[in-house]
Amino acid sequence: MNSPLTIPLTLKDRDLAQRFKNQQPNSQKADQVYSQTLAVLAVNYYCQWLGIETDLDSDDSWNPIVKLLSNSADLTLKNIGKIECLPLLPGDKRVKVPAEALADRIGYIVVQLSDDFRQGNLLGFVPSVSSGELKIEELRSLLEWIDYLESLKEKPILSHWLQGIFTASWEAVEQIESLLESLQEQPAFNFRHRLTHSSLSPKIERAKLFNLERQGEQVALFVGLNTVSSSEIDISVQLYPQISQTYLPQDLQMMILDETGKSVMQSEAGGSENLQFNFRGERGEHFSIKIVLGDVSIIQGFVV
């Protein structure tokens, strides 16, 4: 098991949790809100210690009205996305994940609360979940969490692409001719051919390969850009299977997340040849592309 990180919870923290608890309609909901509030505060302290900016005021878990209707315990990491703070009471072996937290999250941190609620032990995290229950042994180390967040913060600035300034890991389509040539016999997979005949013929195109760590699955993500005005850019996102496969994995999902981590566009492959989204963004906006296959999740952030 991972070594937990102990976060002290003050009397002020418990008073705040009690205030939220007193606003609930029944004892079961009240107890849930009490533990969730302390879990969020514990993770918030941890993020502050790491120097990660949070935004408690924008979270559903801090909104009294939303709290009445929601079971969520979310925490927004500024310019990164939302995480879910999952409380675990002493003696519990499995963690319940609220239905509304199964999507729109960049990660989940489990906080085991002490009997007297004076401390929260951060047990670990997972980047994604596929069901409403999480086993403790599935948790990854908080040391990996730091690296995971760093990867999310390495966001290409798309407006720089239009100026000829590119992120090293994103290759020009011309530089991956071997990939495109392998797809030539299947015209539907030819990214350049498709965009040439679409209403959105991008001025700039870059591509990146992602490994999904399941039976060697690999997908290619293509991003195309067109300038609309001095402040707006049309963005085309396409996802294709690895060279040896005709179709994307049946249960693969792709989502577009806004800067809070909320899913604003979503599609499931269902055995299709590719997935595609077209949308418009304003310069300076943050968004992410999330690719999910089973319990494997990849998030690639961008700044427009």
ZIBEL-V532327 format. One record per residue. N is the residue number from 0. RES is the residue in three letters. PSI is psi in radians with two decimals (none if undefined). BURIAL is b if it has 16 or more other ideal C-beta (glycine too) atoms within 10 Angstrom, else e. D_CENTER is the distance of its C-alpha to the mean C-alpha in Angstrom with 2 decimals. Layout:
BEGIN
n = (N	N)
res = (RES	RES)
psi = (PSI	PSI)
burial = (BURIAL	BURIAL)
d_center = (D_CENTER	D_CENTER)
END
This chain:
BEGIN
n = (0	1	2	3	4	5	6	7	8	9	10	11	12	13	14	15	16	17	18	19	20	21	22	23	24	25	26	27	28	29	30	31	32	33	34	35	36	37	38	39	40	41	42	43	44	45	46	47	48	49	50	51	52	53	54	55	56	57	58	59	60	61	62	63	64	65	66	67	68	69	70	71	72	73	74	75	76	77	78	79	80	81	82	83	84	85	86	87	88	89	90	91	92	93	94	95	96	97	98	99	100	101	102	103	104	105	106	107	108	109	110	111	112	113	114	115	116	117	118	119	120	121	122	123	124	125	126	127	128	129	130	131	132	133	134	135	136	137	138	139	140	141	142	143	144	145	146	147	148	149	150	151	152	153	154	155	156	157	158	159	160	161	162	163	164	165	166	167	168	169	170	171	172	173	174	175	176	177	178	179	180	181	182	183	184	185	186	187	188	189	190	191	192	193	194	195	196	197	198	199	200	201	202	203	204	205	206	207	208	209	210	211	212	213	214	215	216	217	218	219	220	221	222	223	224	225	226	227	228	229	230	231	232	233	234	235	236	237	238	239	240	241	242	243	244	245	246	247	248	249	250	251	252	253	254	255	256	257	258	259	260	261	262	263	264	265	266	267	268	269	270	271	272	273	274	275	276	277	278	279	280	281	282	283	284	285	286	287	288	289	290	291	292	293	294	295	296	297	298	299	300	301	302	303)
res = (MET	ASN	SER	PRO	LEU	THR	ILE	PRO	LEU	THR	LEU	LYS	ASP	ARG	ASP	LEU	ALA	GLN	ARG	PHE	LYS	ASN	GLN	GLN	PRO	ASN	SER	GLN	LYS	ALA	ASP	GLN	VAL	TYR	SER	GLN	THR	LEU	ALA	VAL	LEU	ALA	VAL	ASN	TYR	TYR	CYS	GLN	TRP	LEU	GLY	ILE	GLU	THR	ASP	LEU	ASP	SER	ASP	ASP	SER	TRP	ASN	PRO	ILE	VAL	LYS	LEU	LEU	SER	ASN	SER	ALA	ASP	LEU	THR	LEU	LYS	ASN	ILE	GLY	LYS	ILE	GLU	CYS	LEU	PRO	LEU	LEU	PRO	GLY	ASP	LYS	ARG	VAL	LYS	VAL	PRO	ALA	GLU	ALA	LEU	ALA	ASP	ARG	ILE	GLY	TYR	ILE	VAL	VAL	GLN	LEU	SER	ASP	ASP	PHE	ARG	GLN	GLY	ASN	LEU	LEU	GLY	PHE	VAL	PRO	SER	VAL	SER	SER	GLY	GLU	LEU	LYS	ILE	GLU	GLU	LEU	ARG	SER	LEU	LEU	GLU	TRP	ILE	ASP	TYR	LEU	GLU	SER	LEU	LYS	GLU	LYS	PRO	ILE	LEU	SER	HIS	TRP	LEU	GLN	GLY	ILE	PHE	THR	ALA	SER	TRP	GLU	ALA	VAL	GLU	GLN	ILE	GLU	SER	LEU	LEU	GLU	SER	LEU	GLN	GLU	GLN	PRO	ALA	PHE	ASN	PHE	ARG	HIS	ARG	LEU	THR	HIS	SER	SER	LEU	SER	PRO	LYS	ILE	GLU	ARG	ALA	LYS	LEU	PHE	ASN	LEU	GLU	ARG	GLN	GLY	GLU	GLN	VAL	ALA	LEU	PHE	VAL	GLY	LEU	ASN	THR	VAL	SER	SER	SER	GLU	ILE	ASP	ILE	SER	VAL	GLN	LEU	TYR	PRO	GLN	ILE	SER	GLN	THR	TYR	LEU	PRO	GLN	ASP	LEU	GLN	MET	MET	ILE	LEU	ASP	GLU	THR	GLY	LYS	SER	VAL	MET	GLN	SER	GLU	ALA	GLY	GLY	SER	GLU	ASN	LEU	GLN	PHE	ASN	PHE	ARG	GLY	GLU	ARG	GLY	GLU	HIS	PHE	SER	ILE	LYS	ILE	VAL	LEU	GLY	ASP	VAL	SER	ILE	ILE	GLN	GLY	PHE	VAL	VAL)
psi = (2.56	2.62	2.15	2.73	2.11	2.20	2.08	2.45	2.18	2.98	-0.65	-0.70	-0.79	-0.60	-0.71	-0.77	-0.66	-0.67	-0.78	-0.67	-0.72	-0.28	-0.05	2.68	-0.35	2.90	-0.63	-0.82	-0.66	-0.79	-0.68	-0.82	-0.65	-0.88	-0.64	-0.72	-0.77	-0.62	-0.76	-0.76	-0.70	-0.79	-0.63	-0.74	-0.72	-0.77	-0.70	-0.69	-0.61	-0.15	0.39	2.16	2.33	2.94	1.34	-0.67	-0.42	-0.09	2.53	-0.61	-0.22	0.06	1.97	-0.64	-0.83	-0.63	-0.56	-0.54	-0.26	2.68	0.16	2.64	1.17	2.76	2.16	2.19	2.04	2.30	0.24	-0.93	-3.01	2.44	2.73	2.28	1.94	1.93	2.53	2.14	2.69	2.34	-0.35	2.45	-0.34	2.63	2.29	2.35	2.08	2.55	-0.68	-0.14	0.10	-0.29	3.06	0.48	2.47	-0.10	2.95	2.19	2.30	2.26	1.98	2.07	2.51	2.87	-0.65	0.07	0.51	-0.12	2.72	2.23	2.01	1.95	-0.46	-2.97	2.89	2.54	-0.38	2.83	2.70	0.01	3.10	0.21	2.43	2.27	2.50	-0.63	-0.17	-0.20	2.51	2.77	2.59	-0.37	-0.65	-0.54	-0.73	-0.80	-0.67	-0.79	-0.66	-0.68	-0.59	-0.50	-0.23	1.36	2.17	2.47	1.88	-0.59	-0.46	-0.59	-0.67	-0.29	0.09	0.25	2.00	2.62	2.37	-0.64	-0.17	2.08	2.62	2.53	-0.64	-0.44	-0.10	0.73	-0.60	-0.65	-0.84	-0.69	-0.59	-0.37	-0.01	-0.59	-0.13	1.47	-0.53	-0.32	-0.06	1.75	-0.82	-0.70	-0.78	-0.79	-0.52	-0.55	0.25	2.97	-0.26	1.49	1.85	2.50	-0.62	2.37	2.34	2.77	2.71	2.45	2.46	2.34	2.28	0.07	0.37	1.89	0.61	0.36	2.38	2.43	2.71	2.20	2.19	2.37	2.17	2.52	2.55	2.31	2.23	-0.81	-3.04	-0.33	-0.20	2.54	2.30	2.35	2.27	2.24	2.20	2.46	2.27	2.71	2.98	2.81	-0.67	-0.07	2.50	-0.60	2.72	2.68	2.48	-0.80	0.23	2.41	2.57	2.37	2.63	2.13	2.44	-3.05	-0.26	-0.06	0.07	2.38	2.14	-0.28	2.47	2.48	2.56	2.41	-0.84	0.51	0.28	2.95	-0.50	2.93	2.52	2.43	2.42	2.28	3.02	2.43	2.71	2.49	2.35	-0.28	2.62	2.41	2.92	2.67	2.17	2.21	2.19	2.28	1.84	-2.19	0.18	2.28	2.33	2.29	2.20	2.03	2.72	2.69	2.21	none)
burial = (e	b	e	b	b	e	b	e	b	e	e	e	b	b	e	b	b	e	e	b	b	e	e	b	e	e	e	e	e	e	e	b	b	b	b	b	b	b	b	b	b	b	b	b	b	b	b	e	e	e	e	b	e	b	e	e	e	e	b	b	b	b	e	e	e	e	b	e	e	b	b	b	b	b	b	b	b	e	b	b	b	b	b	b	b	b	b	b	e	e	e	e	e	e	b	e	b	b	e	e	b	e	b	b	b	b	b	b	b	b	b	b	b	e	e	e	b	e	b	b	b	b	b	b	b	b	b	b	b	b	e	e	e	b	e	b	e	e	b	e	e	b	e	e	b	e	e	b	b	e	e	b	e	e	b	b	b	b	b	e	b	e	e	e	e	e	b	e	e	b	b	e	b	e	e	b	e	e	b	b	e	e	b	e	e	e	e	e	b	b	b	e	e	b	b	e	e	e	e	e	e	b	e	b	b	b	b	b	e	b	e	b	e	e	e	e	b	e	b	b	b	b	b	b	b	b	e	e	e	e	e	e	b	b	b	b	b	b	b	b	b	b	e	e	e	e	e	b	b	e	e	b	b	b	b	b	b	b	b	b	b	b	e	e	e	b	e	e	b	e	e	b	e	b	b	b	b	e	e	e	b	e	b	e	b	b	b	b	b	b	b	b	b	e	e	b	b	b	b	b	b	b	b	b)
d_center = (24.58	22.55	24.44	23.21	22.99	25.23	24.52	27.65	27.46	30.25	32.65	31.01	27.65	29.51	31.44	28.35	26.96	30.46	30.57	27.42	28.93	32.20	30.63	29.64	31.92	32.49	32.50	29.76	27.26	28.67	28.15	24.54	23.84	25.80	23.83	20.41	21.61	22.76	19.55	17.64	20.52	20.51	16.90	17.68	20.76	18.96	16.63	19.84	21.56	19.06	19.50	15.98	16.47	15.39	16.37	17.75	19.85	17.15	15.57	16.76	17.87	20.28	21.70	24.89	25.12	21.60	21.98	25.00	23.15	19.77	19.03	15.74	15.53	12.56	12.52	11.25	10.99	12.72	11.50	8.18	6.40	7.28	8.07	10.68	14.05	16.08	19.82	22.19	25.91	28.62	29.67	26.57	25.34	22.37	19.56	19.01	15.61	16.22	15.93	14.12	11.31	10.79	8.29	6.37	4.84	2.81	6.39	9.91	13.10	16.49	19.38	22.88	25.27	28.93	31.79	32.83	29.33	30.28	27.44	23.99	23.26	19.71	19.83	16.63	13.01	11.01	7.47	7.85	11.02	13.36	15.94	17.06	18.39	17.32	20.05	20.55	21.48	18.05	16.66	16.09	17.81	16.69	18.07	15.34	12.79	14.45	14.33	10.64	10.09	12.89	11.42	8.52	11.53	13.58	13.10	15.97	18.02	18.99	22.15	23.34	23.30	25.85	27.96	27.92	25.68	23.08	20.46	22.15	19.61	19.76	23.14	25.53	26.09	29.70	28.80	27.37	30.49	30.77	27.63	28.84	32.38	31.25	29.86	32.99	34.65	31.85	31.86	28.94	26.77	28.26	25.66	28.32	30.76	28.44	27.45	31.10	32.05	29.26	29.42	26.73	28.30	26.11	27.94	25.45	23.59	21.52	20.05	18.08	18.17	15.44	16.59	15.03	17.31	18.94	22.54	21.99	19.80	19.03	17.75	18.54	16.38	18.71	18.25	21.39	22.43	25.41	26.72	27.58	28.92	28.84	25.73	23.96	22.60	22.20	19.25	19.42	16.69	18.13	17.13	20.09	21.00	22.62	26.20	27.86	26.14	27.15	24.26	20.55	19.90	20.66	17.52	14.99	12.49	11.03	9.16	9.40	7.27	9.69	9.97	9.36	5.89	8.37	8.89	12.17	13.03	12.66	15.08	16.13	18.41	21.14	23.06	23.11	23.91	20.90	18.17	18.44	17.22	19.42	18.73	20.04	18.61	20.51	20.95	18.97	16.08	12.48	9.99	7.36	8.00	6.05	8.95	9.72	13.24	14.49	12.96	11.57	8.00	7.62	5.45	8.33	8.79	12.17	14.82	17.35)
END
